[in-house]
């Protein structure tokens, strides 16, 4: 007769993803989640694994896994490494890595969560499902109080409302266009490396954006997610600019605005350049790809002359106005200012 040997602890570094033709990084199919589920099915006393951290708020096919993890009552400890090179010096793992400890005896949705940033560790007990309604687990402990102040403000409405769908205009990254117009109705298309003219008929999405003022920003995060520069700061946004009516872009960009005036578009551009907006964007970025939902924690503003923000001021001054509007204290402001790199 076969004897079932009870499992006391399962520890490991499971395979992270499978090559299925879907690409690498955010597009590859993760499989580490399956190893976690298999380990739980073996009913051990303890589980401890290291794995990519993109499950916090993204990852292909990880929605159910994220919901399971955030509703767990046996996770008592998670250590987070935004910069994966802290653990794996030669690996490039978008979104960083984490390891967790699961204990059968533990019974609470509150876990000790540790941010390991460079040589500094910040530990805080956190409720795992606190932001479940936003389908995310915000990474930075010191950001939680800031997010509460923003979201719970009376005027909060998500900026994602004015962000166009992923792959705006339906134009692939390789579209370049011609140097000159072939027809009077041709539009100027901005790609990641150049710009040129294409027929308006080639556009099959976001048609209501074409003849408006918009702001575009690269859909890929600037630099490596979680990795800071020599000053310990993160840049967040890459190329960001205003495009005029009759101009569009390839899927290399995210499009936002759809304004009737350049005045509003210019104010939106200034808004994106503030450190507080890029900080809030960073809190919803589990991978290098920026999407519509990545702006879920960024508050929508009035970009007209009727706004409670004086848009005629400098970007730095606008940032200070936003700090006052949402009641951030000196410690919270200092955290944002130290973390986010000024826009070039």
PyMOL commands that set and color helices and strands:
alter all, ss='L'
color gray80, all
select helices_A, chain A and resi 25-27+32-41+54-56+63-70+84-86+132-134+141-151+159-162+168-170+200-202+207-209+262-273+275-282+292-295+315-325+330-339
alter helices_A, ss='H'
color red, helices_A
select strands_A, chain A and resi 9-12+17-18+29-30+46-52+75-81+97-103+110-117+120-127+187-190+195-198+213-218+240-243+247-249+253-259
alter strands_A, ss='S'
color yellow, strands_A
deselect
rebuild
show_as cartoon
